[in-house]
């Protein structure tokens, strides 16, 4: 009898913990309408054998990035940095526009997707293409902007 009474009390507290008494007065959070690209970065990635395993190495590319919000265009001049540490001349010679990784910063809570055969951000891709475009969708789900990525120069 005591055990049955204890189970009923425990069940009551479990049920109460899954309920909420807050039904109104919640503020609406803002739904951002911005669909902008704020920054763009390129890097080269390669694997280095160390003992029995391989380790990922990353070298950020030097880049002059011009982001034109009015024309929704990102213009880039990329320079491969000088040899340093594990970024040897042999590795440096392998860097091309067709094997870079890129990522960018976009408006708060927005999403970005490549259009057509534009390389996906965050993965190694071919940035030597002439017509690269990304669609940025604002957090509100209604505002979209198509951004053009232009690589004006690539210097070794």
DSSP file (Angstrom, degrees, kcal/mol; ACC not computed):
  #  RESIDUE AA STRUCTURE BP1 BP2  ACC     N-H-->O    O-->H-N    N-H-->O    O-->H-N    TCO  KAPPA ALPHA  PHI   PSI    X-CA   Y-CA   Z-CA
    1    1 A X     >        0   0    0      0, 0.0     4,-2.1     0, 0.0     5,-0.2   0.000 360.0 360.0 360.0 -44.3    0.0    0.0    0.0
    2    2 A X  H  >  +     0   0    0      1,-0.2     4,-2.1     2,-0.2     5,-0.1   0.883 360.0  51.6 -62.3 -38.4    2.8    2.4    0.9
    3    3 A X  H  > S+     0   0    0      2,-0.2     4,-2.2     1,-0.2    -1,-0.2   0.886 108.6  50.5 -66.8 -40.0    4.6    1.5   -2.4
    4    4 A X  H  > S+     0   0    0      2,-0.2     4,-1.9     1,-0.2    -1,-0.2   0.901 110.5  49.7 -64.8 -41.2    1.4    2.3   -4.4
    5    5 A X  H  X S+     0   0    0     -4,-2.1     4,-1.9     2,-0.2    -2,-0.2   0.893 110.7  50.0 -63.4 -42.2    1.1    5.6   -2.6
    6    6 A X  H  X S+     0   0    0     -4,-2.1     4,-2.3     1,-0.2    -2,-0.2   0.877 109.2  51.7 -64.4 -40.6    4.7    6.5   -3.4
    7    7 A X  H  X S+     0   0    0     -4,-2.2     4,-2.6     2,-0.2    -1,-0.2   0.888 108.1  51.9 -64.9 -39.2    4.3    5.6   -7.0
    8    8 A X  H  X S+     0   0    0     -4,-1.9     4,-2.1     2,-0.2    -2,-0.2   0.908 110.7  47.4 -64.4 -42.1    1.3    7.9   -7.3
    9    9 A X  H  X S+     0   0    0     -4,-1.9     4,-2.1     2,-0.2    -2,-0.2   0.920 112.9  49.0 -65.0 -43.8    3.2   10.8   -5.8
   10   10 A X  H  X S+     0   0    0     -4,-2.3     4,-2.1     1,-0.2    -2,-0.2   0.909 110.8  50.3 -61.9 -43.3    6.1   10.2   -8.1
   11   11 A X  H  X S+     0   0    0     -4,-2.6     4,-2.4     1,-0.2    -1,-0.2   0.884 108.2  53.8 -63.1 -39.0    3.8   10.0  -11.2
   12   12 A X  H  X S+     0   0    0     -4,-2.1     4,-2.1     1,-0.2    -2,-0.2   0.931 110.2  45.9 -60.6 -47.3    2.2   13.3  -10.1
   13   13 A X  H  X S+     0   0    0     -4,-2.1     4,-1.6     2,-0.2    -1,-0.2   0.857 111.4  52.2 -67.1 -35.1    5.6   15.1  -10.0
   14   14 A X  H  X S+     0   0    0     -4,-2.1     4,-0.8     2,-0.2    -1,-0.2   0.927 110.4  48.2 -65.2 -44.6    6.6   13.6  -13.3
   15   15 A X  H >< S+     0   0    0     -4,-2.4     3,-0.6     1,-0.2     4,-0.3   0.888 110.5  51.7 -62.6 -39.7    3.4   14.8  -15.0
   16   16 A X  H >< S+     0   0    0     -4,-2.1     3,-1.0     1,-0.2    -1,-0.2   0.830 103.1  58.6 -67.4 -32.2    3.9   18.3  -13.5
   17   17 A X  H 3< S+     0   0    0     -4,-1.6    -1,-0.2     1,-0.2    -2,-0.2   0.741 104.5  51.3 -72.3 -20.7    7.4   18.6  -14.8
   18   18 A X  T << S+     0   0    0     -4,-0.8     2,-0.2    -3,-0.6    -1,-0.2   0.419  99.3  79.9 -94.1   1.4    6.2   18.1  -18.4
   19   19 A X    <   -     0   0    0     -3,-1.0     2,-0.4    -4,-0.3    -3,-0.0  -0.682  64.2-150.5-105.6 162.5    3.5   20.8  -18.2
   20   20 A X        -     0   0    0     -2,-0.2    -3,-0.0     1,-0.1    -2,-0.0  -0.992  14.1-164.3-132.9 139.7    3.9   24.6  -18.5
   21   21 A X        +     0   0    0     -2,-0.4     2,-0.8     2,-0.0    -1,-0.1   0.430  66.4 100.1-100.3  -0.1    1.9   27.3  -16.9
   22   22 A X        +     0   0    0      1,-0.2     3,-0.1     3,-0.0    -2,-0.0  -0.776  35.1 146.9 -89.3 108.8    3.2   30.0  -19.2
   23   23 A X        +     0   0    0     -2,-0.8     2,-0.3     1,-0.2    -1,-0.2   0.615  60.3  18.5-117.3 -20.2    0.6   30.5  -21.9
   24   24 A X  S    S+     0   0    0      1,-0.1    -1,-0.2     3,-0.0     3,-0.1  -0.896  89.0  62.6-144.5 173.2    0.8   34.2  -22.8
   25   25 A X        +     0   0    0      1,-0.3     2,-0.4    -2,-0.3    -1,-0.1   0.554  61.8 145.3  85.5   7.9    3.1   37.2  -22.6
   26   26 A X        -     0   0    0     -3,-0.1    -1,-0.3     1,-0.1     2,-0.2  -0.648  48.2-126.3 -78.7 132.3    5.8   35.6  -24.7
   27   27 A X        -     0   0    0     -2,-0.4     2,-0.4    -3,-0.1    -1,-0.1  -0.515  20.1-115.7 -77.8 146.3    7.6   38.2  -26.8
   28   28 A X        -     0   0    0     -2,-0.2     2,-0.2     1,-0.0    -1,-0.1  -0.676  28.7-132.0 -79.0 130.1    7.9   37.7  -30.5
   29   29 A X        -     0   0    0     -2,-0.4    -1,-0.0     1,-0.1     2,-0.0  -0.553  31.3 -97.3 -79.7 148.3   11.5   37.3  -31.6
   30   30 A X        -     0   0    0     -2,-0.2     2,-0.7     1,-0.1    -1,-0.1  -0.345  25.2-142.1 -67.4 145.5   12.6   39.4  -34.6
   31   31 A X        -     0   0    0     -3,-0.1   109,-0.1   109,-0.0    -1,-0.1  -0.908  25.6-132.8-108.0 104.3   12.6   37.7  -38.0
   32   32 A X        -     0   0    0     -2,-0.7   108,-2.0     1,-0.1   109,-0.2  -0.258  19.5-168.2 -64.7 139.4   15.7   39.1  -39.7
   33   33 A X        +     0   0    0    106,-0.2     2,-0.3   105,-0.1   105,-0.2   0.352  50.0 114.2-106.8   1.9   15.2   40.4  -43.3
   34   34 A X        +     0   0    0     74,-0.1   105,-0.4     1,-0.1   106,-0.1  -0.565  33.9 175.3 -80.7 138.1   19.0   40.7  -44.1
   35   35 A X        +     0   0    0     -2,-0.3     2,-0.3   103,-0.1   101,-0.2  -0.428  33.6 137.2-135.0  57.5   20.4   38.4  -46.8
   36   36 A X        -     0   0    0    101,-0.1    71,-1.8   111,-0.0     2,-0.5  -0.730  53.6-130.8-111.0 153.5   23.9   39.7  -47.1
   37   37 A X  E     +A  106   0A   0     -2,-0.3    69,-0.3    69,-0.2     3,-0.1  -0.905  24.6 179.0 -95.6 128.9   27.4   38.3  -47.4
   38   38 A X  E     +     0   0A   0     67,-3.5     2,-0.3    -2,-0.5    68,-0.2   0.722  61.8   4.3-104.7 -28.5   29.6   40.0  -44.8
   39   39 A X  E     -A  105   0A   0     66,-1.4    66,-1.9    27,-0.1     2,-0.4  -0.987  55.7-157.5-156.5 153.9   33.0   38.2  -45.3
   40   40 A X  E     -A  104   0A   0     -2,-0.3     2,-0.4    64,-0.2    64,-0.2  -0.999  12.6-175.8-139.3 135.3   34.6   35.7  -47.7
   41   41 A X  E     -A  103   0A   0     62,-2.8    62,-2.1    -2,-0.4     2,-0.3  -0.982   8.6-159.8-136.0 143.3   37.6   33.5  -47.0
   42   42 A X  E     +A  102   0A   0     19,-0.4    19,-2.5    -2,-0.4     2,-0.3  -0.926  14.8 172.1-120.2 147.8   39.7   31.0  -49.0
   43   43 A X  E     -AB 101  60A   0     58,-2.6    58,-2.9    -2,-0.3     2,-0.4  -0.984  26.1-132.6-149.9 159.4   42.0   28.3  -47.7
   44   44 A X  E     - B   0  59A   0     15,-2.7    15,-2.7    -2,-0.3     2,-0.4  -0.945  22.8-162.9-113.7 135.8   44.0   25.3  -49.0
   45   45 A X  E     + B   0  58A   0     54,-0.4     2,-0.3    -2,-0.4    13,-0.2  -0.942  15.1 161.0-122.2 141.5   43.8   22.0  -47.2
   46   46 A X  E     - B   0  57A   0     11,-2.0    11,-3.2    -2,-0.4     2,-0.4  -0.976  33.5-114.7-151.6 162.3   46.1   19.0  -47.4
   47   47 A X  E     - B   0  56A   0     -2,-0.3     2,-0.4     9,-0.2     9,-0.2  -0.805  21.1-162.0-103.5 142.4   47.0   15.9  -45.4
   48   48 A X  E     - B   0  55A   0      7,-2.5     7,-2.8    -2,-0.4     2,-0.5  -0.989  20.2-127.7-123.6 129.3   50.4   15.3  -43.7
   49   49 A X  E     + B   0  54A   0     -2,-0.4     2,-0.4     5,-0.2     5,-0.2  -0.652  30.2 175.3 -78.8 124.1   51.5   11.8  -42.6
   50   50 A X  E >   - B   0  53A   0      3,-3.1     3,-1.6    -2,-0.5     2,-0.3  -0.914  60.7 -51.3-131.3 103.9   52.6   11.8  -39.0
   51   51 A X  T 3  S-     0   0    0     -2,-0.4    -2,-0.0     1,-0.3     0, 0.0  -0.535 120.7 -18.1  69.7-127.7   53.5    8.4  -37.6
   52   52 A X  T 3  S+     0   0    0     -2,-0.3    -1,-0.3    -3,-0.1     2,-0.3   0.476 130.2  57.9 -90.7  -3.3   50.7    5.9  -38.3
   53   53 A X  E <  S-B   50   0A   0     -3,-1.6    -3,-3.1    -5,-0.0     2,-0.4  -0.748  73.9-124.4-124.7 170.2   48.1    8.6  -38.9
   54   54 A X  E     -B   49   0A   0     -2,-0.3     2,-0.4    -5,-0.2    -5,-0.2  -0.905  20.1-154.5-113.8 144.9   47.4   11.6  -41.2
   55   55 A X  E     -B   48   0A   0     -7,-2.8    -7,-2.5    -2,-0.4     2,-0.3  -0.945  17.9-120.7-121.3 141.4   46.7   15.1  -40.0
   56   56 A X  E     -B   47   0A   0     -2,-0.4     2,-0.4    -9,-0.2    -9,-0.2  -0.622  26.8-165.2 -79.0 132.6   44.8   17.8  -41.8
   57   57 A X  E     -B   46   0A   0    -11,-3.2   -11,-2.0    -2,-0.3     2,-0.4  -0.927   0.8-162.9-117.7 145.9   46.7   21.0  -42.4
   58   58 A X  E     -B   45   0A   0     -2,-0.4     2,-0.5   -13,-0.2   -13,-0.2  -0.994   8.1-171.4-132.7 132.7   45.1   24.3  -43.5
   59   59 A X  E     -B   44   0A   0    -15,-2.7   -15,-2.7    -2,-0.4     2,-0.2  -0.974  20.6-139.1-124.7 116.6   46.7   27.4  -45.0
   60   60 A X  E     -B   43   0A   0     -2,-0.5   -17,-0.3   -17,-0.2    21,-0.3  -0.526  20.9-127.9 -71.7 136.2   44.5   30.5  -45.3
   61   61 A X        -     0   0    0    -19,-2.5     2,-0.4    -2,-0.2   -19,-0.4  -0.609  17.8-117.3 -83.4 144.6   45.0   32.3  -48.6
   62   62 A X  E     +D   79   0B   0     17,-2.0    17,-3.6    -2,-0.3     2,-0.4  -0.686  45.9 177.0 -76.0 132.7   45.7   36.0  -48.6
   63   63 A X  E     -D   78   0B   0     -2,-0.4     2,-0.7    15,-0.2    15,-0.2  -0.996  36.1-147.1-146.8 138.2   42.8   37.7  -50.3
   64   64 A X  E     -D   77   0B   0     13,-2.7    13,-1.7    -2,-0.4     2,-0.5  -0.919  32.0-170.4 -98.8 109.7   41.6   41.2  -51.1
   65   65 A X  E     -D   76   0B   0     -2,-0.7     2,-0.5    11,-0.2    11,-0.2  -0.897  14.0-169.5-111.7 127.7   37.8   40.9  -50.9
   66   66 A X  E     -D   75   0B   0      9,-2.9     9,-2.8    -2,-0.5     2,-0.7  -0.965   5.8-165.9-116.5 115.5   35.4   43.6  -52.0
   67   67 A X  E     -D   74   0B   0     -2,-0.5     2,-0.8     7,-0.2     7,-0.2  -0.898   0.5-167.8-105.2 113.7   31.8   43.1  -51.0
   68   68 A X  E  >> -D   73   0B   0      5,-3.1     5,-1.9    -2,-0.7     4,-0.8  -0.870   5.2-175.3-104.4 103.0   29.4   45.3  -52.9
   69   69 A X  T  45S+     0   0    0     -2,-0.8     3,-0.2     1,-0.2    -1,-0.2   0.858  82.0  54.7 -67.5 -37.0   26.0   45.1  -51.1
   70   70 A X  T  45S+     0   0    0      1,-0.2    -1,-0.2     2,-0.1    -2,-0.0   0.900 119.9  31.2 -65.6 -40.8   24.2   47.3  -53.7
   71   71 A X  T  45S-     0   0    0      2,-0.1    -1,-0.2    77,-0.0    -2,-0.2   0.424 103.4-129.7 -95.2   0.1   25.3   45.1  -56.6
   72   72 A X  T  <5 +     0   0    0     -4,-0.8    76,-2.4    -3,-0.2     2,-0.4   0.928  60.9 139.1  46.0  55.2   25.3   41.9  -54.6
   73   73 A X  E   < -De  68 148B   0     -5,-1.9    -5,-3.1    74,-0.2     2,-0.5  -0.985  43.9-159.7-130.1 137.0   28.8   41.1  -55.8
   74   74 A X  E     -De  67 149B   0     74,-3.1    76,-3.1    -2,-0.4     2,-0.5  -0.972  15.1-167.7-114.1 115.7   31.8   39.7  -54.1
   75   75 A X  E     -De  66 150B   0     -9,-2.8    -9,-2.9    -2,-0.5     2,-0.4  -0.904   7.7-169.5-109.1 130.5   35.0   40.4  -56.0
   76   76 A X  E     -De  65 151B   0     74,-2.9    76,-2.6    -2,-0.5    77,-1.2  -0.946  23.3-171.4-127.5 139.2   38.2   38.6  -54.9
   77   77 A X  E     -De  64 153B   0    -13,-1.7   -13,-2.7    -2,-0.4     2,-0.4  -0.981  25.4-161.1-120.7 114.0   41.9   38.8  -55.7
   78   78 A X  E     -De  63 154B   0     75,-2.9    77,-2.9    -2,-0.5     2,-0.4  -0.803  10.5-171.3-105.3 135.7   43.6   35.8  -54.1
   79   79 A X  E     -De  62 155B   0    -17,-3.6   -17,-2.0    -2,-0.4     2,-0.4  -0.993  23.2-130.7-125.5 129.6   47.3   35.5  -53.3
   80   80 A X        -     0   0    0     75,-3.0   -19,-0.1    -2,-0.4   -20,-0.0  -0.658  35.4-121.9 -75.3 126.2   49.0   32.2  -52.3
   81   81 A X        -     0   0    0     -2,-0.4     3,-0.1   -21,-0.3    -1,-0.1  -0.139  30.9 -88.0 -68.1 165.9   51.1   33.0  -49.2
   82   82 A X        -     0   0    0      1,-0.2    -1,-0.1    10,-0.0     5,-0.1  -0.211  56.7 -77.3 -68.2 161.8   54.8   32.4  -48.9
   83   83 A X        +     0   0    0      3,-0.0     2,-0.3     2,-0.0     5,-0.2  -0.337  61.3 160.8 -59.3 137.3   56.3   29.1  -47.7
   84   84 A X  B >   -H   87   0C   0      3,-1.7     3,-2.8    -3,-0.1    -3,-0.0  -0.919  51.6 -39.8-161.3 136.5   56.1   28.7  -43.9
   85   85 A X  T 3  S-     0   0    0      1,-0.3    -1,-0.0    -2,-0.3    -2,-0.0  -0.183 130.0  -3.2  50.8-121.4   56.3   25.7  -41.6
   86   86 A X  T 3  S+     0   0    0      1,-0.2     2,-1.8     2,-0.1    -1,-0.3   0.571 114.8  91.1 -79.8  -8.4   54.4   22.7  -43.1
   87   87 A X  B <   +H   84   0C   0     -3,-2.8    -3,-1.7     4,-0.1    -1,-0.2  -0.604  68.8 179.0 -85.8  78.3   53.3   24.8  -46.0
   88   88 A X     >  -     0   0    0     -2,-1.8     4,-3.0    -5,-0.2     5,-0.2  -0.156  45.1-102.5 -78.5 171.3   56.4   23.9  -48.1
   89   89 A X  H  > S+     0   0    0      1,-0.2     4,-2.3     2,-0.2     5,-0.1   0.880 123.2  55.7 -62.1 -37.9   57.2   24.9  -51.6
   90   90 A X  H  > S+     0   0    0      2,-0.2     4,-0.5     1,-0.2    -1,-0.2   0.926 112.3  41.4 -60.6 -45.2   56.0   21.5  -52.9
   91   91 A X  H >> S+     0   0    0      1,-0.2     3,-1.3     2,-0.2     4,-0.5   0.915 112.3  55.4 -67.4 -43.8   52.6   22.0  -51.2
   92   92 A X  H >< S+     0   0    0     -4,-3.0     3,-1.2     1,-0.3    -2,-0.2   0.867 101.8  57.8 -57.8 -38.5   52.5   25.7  -52.3
   93   93 A X  H 3< S+     0   0    0     -4,-2.3    -1,-0.3     1,-0.2    -2,-0.2   0.713 100.1  59.5 -66.2 -20.2   53.0   24.6  -56.0
   94   94 A X  H << S+     0   0    0     -3,-1.3     2,-0.4    -4,-0.5    -1,-0.2   0.614  79.5 108.0 -82.9 -13.1   49.8   22.4  -55.7
   95   95 A X    <<  +     0   0    0     -3,-1.2     2,-0.3    -4,-0.5   -15,-0.1  -0.515  40.8 152.0 -73.7 124.3   47.5   25.3  -54.9
   96   96 A X    >   -     0   0    0     -2,-0.4     3,-1.4     1,-0.0    31,-0.1  -0.897  59.3-102.9-139.4 170.3   45.2   26.3  -57.7
   97   97 A X  G >  S+     0   0    0     -2,-0.3    30,-3.0     1,-0.2     3,-0.7   0.741 117.5  63.1 -65.6 -21.6   41.7   27.9  -58.0
   98   98 A X  G 3  S+     0   0    0     28,-0.3    -1,-0.2     1,-0.2    -3,-0.0   0.462 106.0  41.5 -86.6   0.5   40.3   24.4  -58.7
   99   99 A X  G <  S+     0   0    0     -3,-1.4   -54,-0.4    25,-0.1     2,-0.2  -0.034  85.8 118.3-137.0  36.8   41.3   22.9  -55.3
  100  100 A X  E <   - C   0 125A   0     25,-1.2    25,-3.1    -3,-0.7     2,-0.4  -0.628  52.0-139.4 -98.6 160.6   40.5   25.7  -52.8
  101  101 A X  E     -AC  43 124A   0    -58,-2.9   -58,-2.6    23,-0.2     2,-0.3  -0.938  23.1-171.1-113.4 140.9   38.0   25.6  -49.9
  102  102 A X  E     +A   42   0A   0     21,-0.6    20,-3.0    -2,-0.4     2,-0.3  -0.962  11.3 172.8-133.9 152.0   35.9   28.7  -49.2
  103  103 A X  E     -A   41   0A   0    -62,-2.1   -62,-2.8    -2,-0.3     2,-0.3  -0.974   9.9-163.1-149.4 161.8   33.6   29.9  -46.5
  104  104 A X  E     -A   40   0A   0     -2,-0.3     2,-0.5   -64,-0.2   -64,-0.2  -0.941  21.9-119.4-144.8 164.5   31.8   33.1  -45.7
  105  105 A X  E     -A   39   0A   0    -66,-1.9   -67,-3.5    -2,-0.3   -66,-1.4  -0.917  36.8-178.4-104.6 130.9   30.0   35.0  -43.1
  106  106 A X  E     -A   37   0A   0     -2,-0.5   -69,-0.2   -69,-0.3     3,-0.2  -0.696  36.2 -62.5-123.2 176.5   26.4   35.9  -43.8
  107  107 A X  S >  S-     0   0    0    -71,-1.8     3,-1.9    -2,-0.2    -1,-0.2  -0.116  75.0 -70.7 -57.1 155.8   23.5   37.8  -42.1
  108  108 A X  T 3  S-     0   0    0      1,-0.3    31,-0.5    -3,-0.1    -1,-0.2  -0.247 114.6  -7.3 -53.6 126.4   22.2   36.5  -38.8
  109  109 A X  T 3  S+     0   0    0      1,-0.2    -1,-0.3    -3,-0.2     2,-0.1   0.554 101.2 134.2  63.5  12.2   20.2   33.2  -39.1
  110  110 A X    <   -     0   0    0     -3,-1.9     2,-0.3   -74,-0.1    28,-0.2  -0.391  45.6-139.8 -81.7 166.8   20.3   33.4  -43.0
  111  111 A X  E     -F  137   0B   0     26,-2.3    26,-2.8    -2,-0.1     2,-0.4  -0.898   8.5-153.0-124.3 158.3   21.2   30.4  -45.2
  112  112 A X  E     +F  136   0B   0     -2,-0.3     2,-0.3    24,-0.2    24,-0.2  -0.997  12.2 178.1-135.5 136.6   23.3   30.2  -48.3
  113  113 A X  E     -F  135   0B   0     22,-2.2    22,-3.0    -2,-0.4     2,-0.1  -0.994  29.9-115.0-136.1 143.8   23.1   27.7  -51.2
  114  114 A X  E     -F  134   0B   0     -2,-0.3     2,-0.5    20,-0.2    20,-0.2  -0.474  26.6-134.7 -74.4 149.3   25.2   27.5  -54.4
  115  115 A X  E >   -F  133   0B   0     18,-2.7     3,-1.5    -2,-0.1    18,-0.5  -0.896  63.6 -30.6-105.3 132.5   23.3   28.1  -57.7
  116  116 A X  T 3  S-     0   0    0     -2,-0.5    -2,-0.1     1,-0.2    16,-0.1  -0.402 127.6 -17.4  65.8-131.7   24.0   25.7  -60.6
  117  117 A X  T 3  S+     0   0    0     14,-0.2    -1,-0.2    -2,-0.1     2,-0.1   0.114  94.2 135.8 -98.2  22.2   27.5   24.3  -60.6
  118  118 A X    <   -     0   0    0     -3,-1.5    -4,-0.1    15,-0.2     9,-0.1  -0.466  66.8 -96.9 -63.9 138.4   28.9   26.9  -58.3
  119  119 A X        -     0   0    0      7,-0.4     2,-0.3    -2,-0.1    -1,-0.1  -0.266  36.2-113.8 -61.8 143.2   31.1   25.2  -55.7
  120  120 A X    >   -     0   0    0      4,-0.2     3,-1.1    -6,-0.1   -18,-0.3  -0.566  33.5-114.5 -74.1 137.8   29.6   24.4  -52.3
  121  121 A X  T 3  S+     0   0    0     -2,-0.3   -18,-0.2     1,-0.2     3,-0.1  -0.465  97.9  31.5 -73.3 145.6   31.1   26.4  -49.4
  122  122 A X  T 3  S+     0   0    0    -20,-3.0     2,-0.3     1,-0.3    -1,-0.2   0.396 107.8  82.2  88.5  -2.6   33.0   24.4  -46.8
  123  123 A X  S <  S-     0   0    0     -3,-1.1   -21,-0.6   -21,-0.3    -1,-0.3  -0.929  93.6 -90.1-130.1 155.8   34.1   21.8  -49.3
  124  124 A X  E     +C  101   0A   0     -2,-0.3     2,-0.3   -23,-0.2   -23,-0.2  -0.473  61.9 162.9 -65.1 130.2   37.0   21.7  -51.8
  125  125 A X  E     -C  100   0A   0    -25,-3.1   -25,-1.2    -2,-0.2     2,-0.9  -0.873  46.0 -94.5-145.3 175.2   35.7   23.2  -55.0
  126  126 A X    >   +     0   0    0     -2,-0.3     3,-0.6   -27,-0.2    -7,-0.4  -0.834  34.6 172.6 -99.2 102.5   36.6   24.6  -58.4
  127  127 A X  T 3   +     0   0    0    -30,-3.0   -29,-0.2    -2,-0.9    -1,-0.1   0.127  59.9  90.0 -96.6  19.6   36.7   28.4  -58.1
  128  128 A X  T 3   +     0   0    0    -31,-0.1    -1,-0.2   -32,-0.0   -30,-0.1   0.454  61.2 114.1 -90.7  -1.5   38.1   28.9  -61.6
  129  129 A X    <   -     0   0    0     -3,-0.6    22,-0.3   -32,-0.1     3,-0.2  -0.295  63.9-140.5 -69.8 154.6   34.6   29.1  -63.1
  130  130 A X  S    S+     0   0    0      1,-0.2     2,-0.6    20,-0.1    -1,-0.1   0.779  88.7  47.3 -90.2 -27.4   33.4   32.3  -64.6
  131  131 A X        +     0   0    0     19,-0.1     2,-0.5     2,-0.0    -1,-0.2  -0.754  67.7 159.7-120.6  86.3   29.7   32.4  -63.5
  132  132 A X  E     + G   0 149B   0     17,-0.7    17,-2.9    -2,-0.6     2,-0.4  -0.918  10.1 171.8-110.6 128.0   29.5   31.6  -59.7
  133  133 A X  E     -FG 115 148B   0    -18,-0.5   -18,-2.7    -2,-0.5     2,-0.4  -0.986  15.5-164.4-137.9 146.2   26.4   32.6  -57.8
  134  134 A X  E     -FG 114 147B   0     13,-2.7    13,-3.5    -2,-0.4     2,-0.6  -0.974  14.6-140.9-126.7 142.0   25.1   32.0  -54.3
  135  135 A X  E     -FG 113 146B   0    -22,-3.0   -22,-2.2    -2,-0.4     2,-0.5  -0.910  13.8-160.8-103.1 125.2   21.5   32.5  -53.1
  136  136 A X  E     -FG 112 145B   0      9,-2.9     9,-2.1    -2,-0.6     2,-0.6  -0.925   4.2-160.9-106.5 124.9   21.3   33.9  -49.5
  137  137 A X  E     -FG 111 144B   0    -26,-2.8   -26,-2.3    -2,-0.5     7,-0.2  -0.925  16.3-131.0-109.8 121.2   17.9   33.4  -47.9
  138  138 A X    >   -     0   0    0      5,-3.0     3,-1.8    -2,-0.6  -103,-0.1  -0.145  27.0-104.2 -66.2 164.2   17.1   35.7  -44.9
  139  139 A X  T 3  S+     0   0    0    -31,-0.5  -106,-0.2  -105,-0.4    -1,-0.1   0.769 118.4  66.1 -61.6 -27.3   15.8   34.3  -41.6
  140  140 A X  T 3  S-     0   0    0   -108,-2.0    -1,-0.3  -109,-0.1  -107,-0.1   0.659 102.1-133.4 -71.3 -12.8   12.3   35.5  -42.4
  141  141 A X  S <  S+     0   0    0     -3,-1.8    -2,-0.1     2,-0.2    -1,-0.1   0.331  90.5  75.2  80.8  -8.8   12.3   33.0  -45.3
  142  142 A X  S    S+     0   0    0      1,-0.1     2,-0.5    -5,-0.0    -1,-0.1   0.774  74.9  76.2-104.2 -35.0   10.9   35.6  -47.7
  143  143 A X        +     0   0    0   -109,-0.1    -5,-3.0     2,-0.0     2,-0.4  -0.691  57.2 170.0 -86.6 124.7   13.9   37.8  -48.5
  144  144 A X  E     - G   0 137B   0     -2,-0.5     2,-0.4    -7,-0.2    -7,-0.2  -0.979  13.6-170.3-132.6 148.1   16.4   36.4  -50.9
  145  145 A X  E     - G   0 136B   0     -9,-2.1    -9,-2.9    -2,-0.4     2,-0.6  -0.999  17.5-140.2-135.1 139.4   19.4   37.8  -52.7
  146  146 A X  E     - G   0 135B   0     -2,-0.4     2,-0.4   -11,-0.2   -11,-0.2  -0.898  22.5-161.2 -99.4 120.0   21.5   36.3  -55.5
  147  147 A X  E     - G   0 134B   0    -13,-3.5   -13,-2.7    -2,-0.6     2,-0.5  -0.846   6.9-145.1-105.2 135.1   25.2   37.1  -55.0
  148  148 A X  E     -eG  73 133B   0    -76,-2.4   -74,-3.1    -2,-0.4     2,-0.6  -0.854   7.4-151.4 -99.8 132.8   27.8   36.8  -57.7
  149  149 A X  E     -eG  74 132B   0    -17,-2.9   -17,-0.7    -2,-0.5     2,-0.5  -0.922  14.9-173.8-104.6 121.6   31.3   35.7  -56.9
  150  150 A X  E     -e   75   0B   0    -76,-3.1   -74,-2.9    -2,-0.6     2,-0.8  -0.968  14.6-158.7-119.6 122.4   34.0   37.1  -59.2
  151  151 A X  E     +e   76   0B   0     -2,-0.5   -74,-0.2   -22,-0.3     3,-0.1  -0.875  16.2 174.0 -98.1 105.2   37.6   36.0  -58.9
  152  152 A X  E     +     0   0B   0    -76,-2.6     2,-0.3    -2,-0.8   -75,-0.2   0.826  62.2  11.0 -82.0 -32.8   39.6   38.8  -60.6
  153  153 A X  E     -e   77   0B   0    -77,-1.2   -75,-2.9     2,-0.0     2,-0.4  -0.999  47.7-168.7-150.9 149.9   43.1   37.5  -59.8
  154  154 A X  E     -e   78   0B   0     -2,-0.3     2,-0.4   -77,-0.2   -75,-0.2  -0.935  20.9-174.6-138.3 112.6   45.0   34.6  -58.5
  155  155 A X  E      e   79   0B   0    -77,-2.9   -75,-3.0    -2,-0.4    -2,-0.0  -0.899 360.0 360.0-117.2 135.7   48.7   35.2  -57.7
  156  156 A X              0   0    0     -2,-0.4    -1,-0.1   -77,-0.2   -77,-0.1   0.352 360.0 360.0-105.7 360.0   51.3   32.7  -56.7
